Amino acid sequence: MSRLVKGATEDGYLAMEVSRTDGRRREASLADEGRALLEQAHHWQERVFDRLTEGWSAERRREFHRSMRDLMERSRNQET
């Protein structure tokens, strides 16, 4: 993980700062390049979803979306 964080920082996607609450720790946050990349990824996901669900009714899309949110929530609850 530390190599991934280091690489993302070097590439300008993350910014590292000393923690405000604990000077021994560092905190990562998205840099401008990281925010732009995340926004592009979200747009790509939406385009793929639109292509995959072409011909579906709005209700069917909403139901699928609700079902996926439910599954993700259950997944998070299983981890704890």
Protein Blocks (a to p, Z undefined) as FASTA:
>chain_A
ZZmmmmmmmnopaccdddfklmkbccddddfklmmmmmmmmmmmmmmmmmmmgoiafklm
mmmmmmmmmmmmmmmmmmZZ
